């Protein structure tokens, strides 16, 4: 099974796990508790702009749960706001206060509901460290997954604001 966490776009070959019971969602739950999926039962887990919503104290157990659920050779495809890009963008002199406010929301979450808060800021070095500590063997950066039209593809002022990474078990 291929599991799309946090999404709402139905796509053949993928099952949806979302914290909200939305139309098309196959499983209600969140990325921090994949206990409804057996050991080594998932081929791929895809999460775009989800991992930053996990509290820092729960990150290692969350990643351990993803690793447990992945089959040998399975992949975790993850997209997170890229703090390196967002920090540079926030400091740009050609962006006004409204633009800085929007960049700040990408850093800390839009906060439009109780689930839309960011607890973690990621760059490649930090993400790679956490993945390797969780047992993932190969961690590689990619420009695009080419799977879903979502925030993993978002460009702001001509810059890709997402860090897209594939971690292999």
C-alpha positions as CSV (number, residue, x, y, z in Angstrom):
1,X,0.0,0.0,0.0
2,X,1.1,3.6,-0.7
3,X,-0.1,6.0,2.0
4,X,-0.6,9.8,1.4
5,X,-0.6,11.4,4.8
6,X,-2.4,14.7,5.3
7,X,-3.7,15.0,1.8
8,X,-7.1,15.2,0.3
9,X,-6.4,14.5,-3.4
10,X,-7.6,11.0,-4.4
11,X,-5.2,9.3,-6.7
12,X,-5.2,5.8,-8.0
13,X,-2.8,3.5,-6.1
14,X,-2.7,5.7,-3.0
15,X,-4.7,5.6,0.2
16,X,-5.4,8.8,2.1
17,X,-4.7,9.2,5.9
18,X,-5.9,12.5,7.3
19,X,-6.5,13.9,10.7
20,X,-10.0,15.0,9.5
21,X,-12.7,12.8,8.0
22,X,-12.9,14.5,4.6
23,X,-14.4,13.1,1.4
24,X,-12.1,10.5,-0.1
25,X,-10.1,9.9,3.1
26,X,-9.5,6.2,3.7
27,X,-8.1,6.4,7.2
28,X,-8.6,9.0,9.9
29,X,-5.5,9.5,12.1
30,X,-2.2,11.3,12.1
31,X,1.4,10.7,11.1
32,X,2.4,10.3,14.8
33,X,0.3,7.2,15.2
34,X,0.5,4.7,12.4
35,X,-0.5,1.8,14.7
36,X,-3.5,1.0,12.4
37,X,-0.9,-0.2,9.8
38,X,1.0,-3.4,10.3
39,X,4.8,-3.8,10.5
40,X,6.4,-3.6,7.0
41,X,2.9,-3.1,5.4
42,X,3.6,0.2,3.4
43,X,5.6,0.6,0.2
44,X,5.7,4.3,0.4
45,X,4.6,7.1,2.8
46,X,4.1,10.6,1.3
47,X,3.6,13.6,3.5
48,X,3.7,17.2,2.1
49,X,3.9,19.9,4.8
50,X,2.8,17.5,7.6
51,X,6.0,16.7,9.5
52,X,6.5,20.2,10.8
53,X,3.2,19.9,12.6
54,X,4.6,17.1,14.9
55,X,5.7,18.3,18.3
56,X,9.5,18.2,18.8
57,X,9.2,15.7,21.7
58,X,7.2,13.3,19.5
59,X,9.5,13.5,16.4
60,X,11.7,10.4,17.1
61,X,8.7,8.2,17.9
62,X,6.9,9.5,14.9
63,X,9.8,8.6,12.6
64,X,10.2,5.3,14.3
65,X,6.5,4.5,13.6
66,X,7.0,5.4,9.9
67,X,10.1,3.3,9.7
68,X,8.3,0.3,11.3
69,X,5.4,0.5,8.9
70,X,7.6,0.7,5.8
71,X,8.6,-2.5,4.0
72,X,12.3,-3.2,3.5
73,X,13.3,-0.9,0.7
74,X,10.3,1.3,1.3
75,X,10.4,5.0,0.9
76,X,9.3,8.0,2.9
77,X,8.7,11.0,0.6
78,X,8.5,14.1,2.6
79,X,8.1,17.8,1.9
80,X,8.5,20.4,4.6
81,X,8.9,24.2,4.6
82,X,12.6,24.9,3.9
83,X,13.8,27.1,6.7
84,X,17.0,28.1,4.8
85,X,14.9,29.5,1.9
86,X,12.2,31.1,4.2
87,X,14.8,32.8,6.4
88,X,16.5,34.3,3.4
89,X,13.2,35.3,2.0
90,X,12.1,37.0,5.3
91,X,15.2,39.1,5.2
92,X,14.8,40.3,1.6
93,X,14.8,44.1,1.4
94,X,12.3,44.1,-1.6
95,X,9.5,42.4,0.4
96,X,7.2,44.7,2.4
97,X,5.6,44.0,5.7
98,X,2.7,42.1,4.2
99,X,5.1,39.8,2.3
100,X,7.1,39.2,5.5
101,X,3.9,38.3,7.3
102,X,3.1,35.7,4.7
103,X,6.6,34.2,5.0
104,X,6.3,34.2,8.8
105,X,3.0,32.2,8.4
106,X,4.9,29.6,6.2
107,X,7.4,29.3,9.1
108,X,5.0,29.0,12.0
109,X,1.8,27.7,10.3
110,X,-1.2,29.5,9.0
111,X,-2.9,28.9,12.3
112,X,-6.4,28.8,10.6
113,X,-7.4,25.8,12.8
114,X,-6.1,23.8,15.8
115,X,-4.0,21.5,13.4
116,X,-2.3,24.4,11.5
117,X,0.6,25.1,13.9
118,X,4.3,24.3,13.1
119,X,6.4,22.8,15.9
120,X,9.5,22.2,13.9
121,X,11.7,24.1,11.4
122,X,13.6,22.0,8.9
123,X,16.5,22.3,6.6
124,X,18.3,19.5,4.9
125,X,21.0,19.0,7.5
126,X,18.5,18.7,10.4
127,X,16.1,16.5,8.4
128,X,18.9,14.2,7.3
129,X,20.2,13.9,10.9
130,X,16.8,12.9,12.2
131,X,16.2,10.4,9.4
132,X,19.5,8.7,9.9
133,X,19.0,8.6,13.6
134,X,15.7,6.8,12.9
135,X,17.4,4.1,10.8
136,X,16.8,5.4,7.3
137,X,19.7,4.3,5.0
138,X,19.6,6.8,2.2
139,X,18.4,10.4,2.4
140,X,18.3,12.3,-0.8
141,X,17.0,15.7,-1.8
142,X,14.8,16.0,-4.9
143,X,13.3,19.0,-6.7
144,X,9.9,17.4,-7.2
145,X,8.1,14.2,-6.6
146,X,5.8,14.6,-9.5
147,X,3.0,13.0,-7.6
148,X,0.5,15.6,-6.3
149,X,-0.3,19.2,-7.0
150,X,0.3,20.4,-3.4
151,X,2.6,22.6,-1.3
152,X,5.6,20.4,-2.3
153,X,5.5,22.3,-5.6
154,X,4.8,25.8,-4.2
155,X,6.9,28.7,-5.5
156,X,6.8,32.1,-3.8
157,X,8.4,35.1,-5.5
158,X,9.9,32.6,-7.9
159,X,11.5,30.4,-5.3
160,X,10.6,26.9,-4.2
161,X,9.8,27.1,-0.5
162,X,9.7,23.3,0.1
163,X,12.4,20.9,1.0
164,X,11.6,17.7,-0.8
165,X,13.4,14.6,0.4
166,X,13.2,10.8,-0.1
167,X,14.3,8.6,2.8
168,X,14.8,4.9,2.1
169,X,14.5,2.1,4.5
